[in-house]
Amino acid sequence: MSVLVTGGAGYIGSHVARILQQSGTNVVVVDDLSTGLDSRVLGLPTSHLELSTQGATSTLEALMTEHKVSAVVHLAALKQVGESVNKPEQYFLKNLGGQANLLTAMRNTGVKKLVFSSSAASYGVPDVDLVSEDQTPNPINPYGQTKLIGEWMASNAETAWGLSHVSLRYFNVAGAGWDDLADTQKLNLIPIVFAALKAGSKPKVFGNDYQTPDGSCIRDYVHVMDLAKAHVAALKYLDTDTRAHNVFNVGTGRGSSVVEVMDQIKTTTGIDFEYEMAPKRAGDPPSLIADVRRINNEMNWKSENGLAEIVESAWKAIS
Ligand SMILES: NC(=O)c1ccc[n+]([C@@H]2O[C@H](COP(=O)([O-])OP(=O)(O)OC[C@H]3O[C@@H](n4cnc5c(N)ncnc54)[C@H](O)[C@@H]3O)[C@@H](O)[C@H]2O)c1
């Protein structure tokens, strides 16, 4: 079996590519290196292709044929919520145009298995704390919209030409499975706090009067290594005949508040830093925790790591 991993030079994609490679699967990477790093995919066949460009379909078809690709894990996407509000056209063009080219190439070459990187951003601001896949999705920004439409594109391909697909809705991904695959962007809480500590500045906590035990937001942090293993489970699941669902949450089913994350970072780093309270941000739900019963039951996948392992591995990888 050979698996094409789009976005394989990215933070999550490189973990997926490496875990597949280590389990004996042939891996081919497609990544335009807009945020990815070549150093994460040394030794893997890699095409520096931007998926939404004209001609991308034929390049993909040639790659799929040459490497006898039988399944695709599609992670390549722009993922900055704020940027997506300011440049919605870019997000629709690159995320959805890229996916349209990818699906066309898969259809033309008969590659019928897809695992798609979706996001808890598909849910928007749900009115429940524990979010199941049955919650009606209602994304509140262009980024989240591209993820939900990406799921629909996969479902339409199933109807039209028999694509088998799974969309994984990741919650808050953090940690590192290997030190050279650290999350080097400063977009999520843990890397942002580490960057502030390295710069000698105070990290910010946005909001302290949410209806939560310590007043700060609660999120479900999933270790990137556990998430990578969920992709392996999803690929296996696509080989089974008794599939009941296409959409799965990936999280731990447990929440940690921003203050608890700060406390864990203090414990792990040994740095007794202070943080600054800042006003709430628009669109931040008080609590967002994945209901993970579906993926637990149907794919037999469970997260193995908690917040301590996440923070420790992330800190080790950047130290
Ligand atoms: N990090 C998270 O917490 C999180 C949460 C939910 C969903 N996701 C999704 O997971 C996927 C991977 O995220 P990540 O955190 O690893 O981000 P990342 O930016 O590290 O990885 C994305 C990779 O895709 C590549 N890429 C982007 N657009 C491309 C295009 N048009 N053509 C070819 N390559 C392109 C980038 O160079 C990069 O290597 C994304 O689809 C993202 O939406 C991430």
The ligand as a Gaussian input file, in Angstrom:
#p B3LYP/6-31G(d) Opt

LIG

0 1
 N       -3.143000      22.316000      14.362000
 C       -4.392000      22.173000      14.796000
 O       -4.676000      22.344000      16.008000
 C       -5.496000      21.758000      13.844000
 C       -6.803000      21.626000      14.347000
 C       -7.818000      21.235000      13.473000
 C       -7.543000      20.961000      12.145000
 N       -6.267000      21.124000      11.681000
 C       -6.024000      20.829000      10.254000
 O       -4.918000      19.973000      10.151000
 C       -4.227000      20.182000       8.912000
 C       -2.749000      20.321000       9.177000
 O       -2.544000      21.378000      10.101000
 P       -1.123000      21.701000      10.737000
 O       -1.388000      22.203000      12.116000
 O       -0.188000      20.574000      10.550000
 O       -0.686000      22.948000       9.860000
 P        0.625000      23.196000       8.988000
 O        0.491000      24.592000       8.470000
 O        1.830000      22.857000       9.776000
 O        0.446000      22.143000       7.820000
 C       -0.207000      22.388000       6.607000
 C        0.733000      21.942000       5.502000
 O        0.074000      22.062000       4.247000
 C        0.910000      22.759000       3.328000
 N       -0.025000      23.456000       2.429000
 C       -0.922000      24.418000       2.763000
 N       -1.653000      24.761000       1.675000
 C       -1.207000      24.001000       0.643000
 C       -1.573000      23.881000      -0.726000
 N       -2.563000      24.643000      -1.258000
 N       -0.919000      23.000000      -1.519000
 C        0.073000      22.227000      -0.983000
 N        0.457000      22.285000       0.300000
 C       -0.177000      23.170000       1.106000
 C        1.779000      23.653000       4.178000
 O        3.008000      23.996000       3.570000
 C        1.980000      22.808000       5.430000
 O        3.100000      21.964000       5.319000
 C       -4.879000      21.407000       8.277000
 O       -5.794000      20.955000       7.300000
 C       -5.625000      22.048000       9.435000
 O       -6.760000      22.748000       8.983000
 C       -5.245000      21.517000      12.496000

